[in-house]
Amino acid sequence: MKLTTRGHYSVKALLDLSLQPKYGPESVKAIAKRQDIPAPYLEKLLIEMRRAGLVTSIRGSVGGYKLARKPAQISIGQILEAVGENITNLPLNHPTPSQTADWVTSSLWNRLNQKLKEALYNITLADLYYDARSWQASLGEEANFVV
């Protein structure tokens, strides 16, 4: 599976929101600047994630977007699905019974697809947050956070 720009930006944006006090709200402009994402593109992604129930939007001068749930309740699979990412990109085929070698290969790819999907739905924003913080700490970096 290759994570497209669409998926990468979506995960970065929600990880950024997970760092906000009480998980938001934060303006599109502020997130876009911190994460180096074009603001109009980010707005479109956030709208898709709002429709999927991952974020909520708040209007007004102190409005913006915030997480709809705690980071531990939002999986990477849910984020990718919300923005239309195909999370089963491994090759699939359906051989005939006489093609034993092809059947074994097909079975292997089907199992790998299933495991990949399970992993993406078991990794949460909270997991990524702690992984990123640990990595930064190992490098001796400050608490600034750009994914």
Sine and cosine of phi, psi and omega as CSV:
sin_phi,cos_phi,sin_psi,cos_psi,sin_omega,cos_omega
0.00,0.00,0.72,-0.70,0.07,-1.00
-0.94,-0.34,0.81,-0.59,0.02,-1.00
-0.99,0.17,0.87,-0.49,0.00,-1.00
-0.98,0.20,0.17,-0.99,0.06,-1.00
-0.83,0.56,-0.64,0.77,0.00,-1.00
-0.84,0.54,-0.76,0.65,0.00,-1.00
-0.93,0.37,-0.67,0.74,0.00,-1.00
-0.87,0.49,-0.76,0.65,0.01,-1.00
-0.88,0.47,-0.62,0.78,-0.03,-1.00
-0.90,0.43,-0.71,0.71,0.03,-1.00
-0.90,0.43,-0.69,0.72,0.02,-1.00
-0.85,0.52,-0.69,0.72,-0.03,-1.00
-0.90,0.44,-0.70,0.71,-0.02,-1.00
-0.96,0.30,-0.54,0.84,0.09,-1.00
-0.90,0.43,-0.63,0.78,0.07,-1.00
-0.87,0.49,-0.71,0.70,0.02,-1.00
-0.89,0.45,-0.52,0.86,-0.01,-1.00
-0.92,0.39,-0.28,0.96,-0.01,-1.00
-1.00,0.02,-0.19,0.98,-0.04,-1.00
-0.98,0.20,0.55,-0.84,0.06,-1.00
-0.82,0.58,0.78,-0.62,-0.06,-1.00
0.82,0.57,0.44,0.90,0.11,-0.99
0.90,0.44,0.57,0.82,0.13,-0.99
0.78,-0.62,-0.15,-0.99,-0.05,1.00
-0.99,0.17,0.38,-0.92,0.01,-1.00
-0.63,-0.78,0.62,-0.79,-0.03,-1.00
-0.96,0.28,0.46,-0.89,0.06,-1.00
-0.86,0.52,-0.66,0.75,-0.03,-1.00
-0.87,0.50,-0.69,0.72,-0.02,-1.00
-0.92,0.40,-0.69,0.72,0.02,-1.00
-0.90,0.43,-0.72,0.70,-0.03,-1.00
-0.86,0.51,-0.66,0.75,0.00,-1.00
-0.92,0.38,-0.73,0.68,-0.02,-1.00
-0.90,0.44,-0.62,0.79,-0.10,-0.99
-0.98,-0.19,0.05,1.00,0.02,-1.00
0.83,0.56,0.81,0.59,0.03,-1.00
-0.86,-0.51,0.72,-0.70,0.06,-1.00
-0.85,0.52,0.82,-0.57,-0.10,-0.99
-0.84,0.54,-0.69,0.72,0.00,-1.00
-0.89,0.46,-0.61,0.80,0.03,-1.00
-0.93,0.37,-0.68,0.73,0.03,-1.00
-0.87,0.49,-0.66,0.75,0.02,-1.00
-0.85,0.53,-0.69,0.72,0.02,-1.00
-0.89,0.46,-0.68,0.74,0.01,-1.00
-0.90,0.43,-0.67,0.74,0.00,-1.00
-0.91,0.42,-0.57,0.82,0.06,-1.00
-0.89,0.45,-0.68,0.73,0.04,-1.00
-0.90,0.44,-0.64,0.77,0.00,-1.00
-0.95,0.31,-0.48,0.88,0.09,-1.00
-0.92,0.39,-0.69,0.73,0.03,-1.00
-0.87,0.49,-0.51,0.86,0.01,-1.00
-1.00,0.09,-0.05,1.00,0.04,-1.00
0.99,0.14,0.31,0.95,0.00,-1.00
-1.00,0.01,-0.49,0.87,0.05,-1.00
-0.73,-0.69,0.32,-0.95,0.14,-0.99
-0.84,-0.54,0.42,-0.91,0.02,-1.00
-0.92,-0.38,0.57,-0.82,0.00,-1.00
-0.81,-0.59,0.79,-0.61,-0.02,-1.00
-1.00,0.06,0.32,-0.95,0.09,-1.00
0.94,-0.34,0.04,-1.00,-0.09,-1.00
-0.91,0.41,-0.43,0.90,0.05,-1.00
-0.94,-0.33,0.36,0.93,-0.04,-1.00
-1.00,0.09,-0.24,-0.97,-0.02,-1.00
0.60,-0.80,-0.51,-0.86,0.01,-1.00
-0.90,-0.43,0.52,-0.86,0.11,-0.99
-0.59,-0.81,0.33,-0.94,0.03,-1.00
-0.90,0.43,0.63,-0.78,0.03,-1.00
-0.99,0.12,-0.35,0.94,0.01,-1.00
-0.65,-0.76,0.15,-0.99,0.06,-1.00
-0.92,0.40,0.49,-0.87,-0.02,-1.00
-0.82,0.57,-0.53,0.85,0.01,-1.00
-0.95,0.32,-0.18,0.98,-0.01,-1.00
-0.96,-0.27,0.13,0.99,0.01,-1.00
-0.86,-0.51,0.89,-0.45,-0.02,-1.00
-1.00,-0.06,0.36,-0.93,0.05,-1.00
-0.89,0.45,-0.61,0.79,0.05,-1.00
-0.86,0.51,-0.66,0.75,0.03,-1.00
-0.90,0.43,-0.65,0.76,0.00,-1.00
-0.90,0.43,-0.76,0.65,-0.03,-1.00
-0.89,0.46,-0.66,0.75,0.03,-1.00
-0.89,0.46,-0.65,0.76,-0.03,-1.00
-0.87,0.49,-0.53,0.85,-0.03,-1.00
-0.98,-0.21,0.25,0.97,0.13,-0.99
0.99,0.16,0.33,0.94,0.04,-1.00
-0.96,0.28,0.64,-0.77,0.09,-1.00
-1.00,0.04,0.92,-0.39,-0.09,-1.00
-0.99,-0.10,0.12,0.99,0.10,-1.00
-0.82,-0.57,0.97,0.24,-0.05,-1.00
-0.99,-0.10,0.01,1.00,0.00,-1.00
-0.96,0.29,0.52,-0.85,-0.08,-1.00
-0.91,0.42,0.68,-0.73,0.05,-1.00
-0.85,-0.53,0.64,-0.77,0.15,-0.99
-0.56,-0.83,0.28,-0.96,-0.05,-1.00
-0.78,-0.63,1.00,0.01,-0.05,-1.00
-0.96,0.28,0.30,-0.96,0.08,-1.00
-0.98,0.18,0.30,-0.95,-0.01,-1.00
-0.84,0.55,-0.47,0.88,-0.02,-1.00
-0.98,0.21,-0.16,0.99,-0.02,-1.00
-0.98,-0.18,0.93,0.36,-0.09,-1.00
-0.85,0.53,-0.72,0.69,-0.02,-1.00
-0.88,0.48,-0.67,0.75,0.03,-1.00
-0.92,0.40,-0.57,0.82,0.02,-1.00
-0.90,0.44,-0.67,0.74,0.01,-1.00
-0.89,0.46,-0.72,0.69,0.03,-1.00
-0.88,0.47,-0.70,0.71,0.01,-1.00
-0.87,0.49,-0.69,0.73,0.02,-1.00
-0.88,0.47,-0.67,0.74,0.03,-1.00
-0.88,0.48,-0.75,0.66,-0.01,-1.00
-0.89,0.46,-0.62,0.78,0.03,-1.00
-0.89,0.45,-0.66,0.75,0.03,-1.00
-0.92,0.40,-0.66,0.75,0.03,-1.00
-0.89,0.45,-0.67,0.75,0.07,-1.00
-0.85,0.53,-0.71,0.70,-0.02,-1.00
-0.90,0.44,-0.69,0.73,0.00,-1.00
-0.91,0.41,-0.64,0.77,0.03,-1.00
-0.89,0.46,-0.71,0.70,0.00,-1.00
-0.89,0.46,-0.70,0.71,0.03,-1.00
-0.86,0.51,-0.68,0.73,-0.01,-1.00
-0.89,0.45,-0.70,0.71,-0.02,-1.00
-0.90,0.44,-0.51,0.86,0.02,-1.00
-1.00,0.06,-0.16,0.99,0.05,-1.00
-0.98,-0.19,-0.26,0.97,0.06,-1.00
-1.00,-0.01,0.82,-0.58,-0.05,-1.00
-0.95,-0.32,0.17,-0.98,0.11,-0.99
-0.85,0.53,-0.61,0.79,0.01,-1.00
-0.89,0.46,-0.66,0.75,0.04,-1.00
-0.87,0.49,-0.72,0.69,0.00,-1.00
-0.90,0.43,-0.62,0.78,0.02,-1.00
-0.85,0.53,-0.77,0.64,-0.03,-1.00
-0.92,0.38,-0.58,0.82,0.07,-1.00
-0.89,0.46,-0.71,0.70,-0.02,-1.00
-0.91,0.41,-0.66,0.75,0.02,-1.00
-0.90,0.43,-0.65,0.76,0.03,-1.00
-0.90,0.44,-0.69,0.73,0.01,-1.00
-0.88,0.47,-0.72,0.70,0.02,-1.00
-0.88,0.47,-0.67,0.74,0.00,-1.00
-0.89,0.45,-0.62,0.78,0.00,-1.00
-0.91,0.41,-0.43,0.90,0.04,-1.00
-1.00,-0.02,-0.08,1.00,0.00,-1.00
0.97,0.26,0.40,0.92,-0.03,-1.00
-0.99,0.10,0.38,-0.93,0.06,-1.00
-0.94,0.34,-0.05,-1.00,-0.05,-1.00
-0.99,0.11,0.17,0.99,0.07,-1.00
-0.91,0.41,0.50,-0.86,-0.17,-0.99
-0.69,-0.72,0.97,-0.23,0.15,-0.99
-0.84,-0.55,0.84,-0.54,-0.07,-1.00
-0.98,0.18,0.00,0.00,0.00,0.00
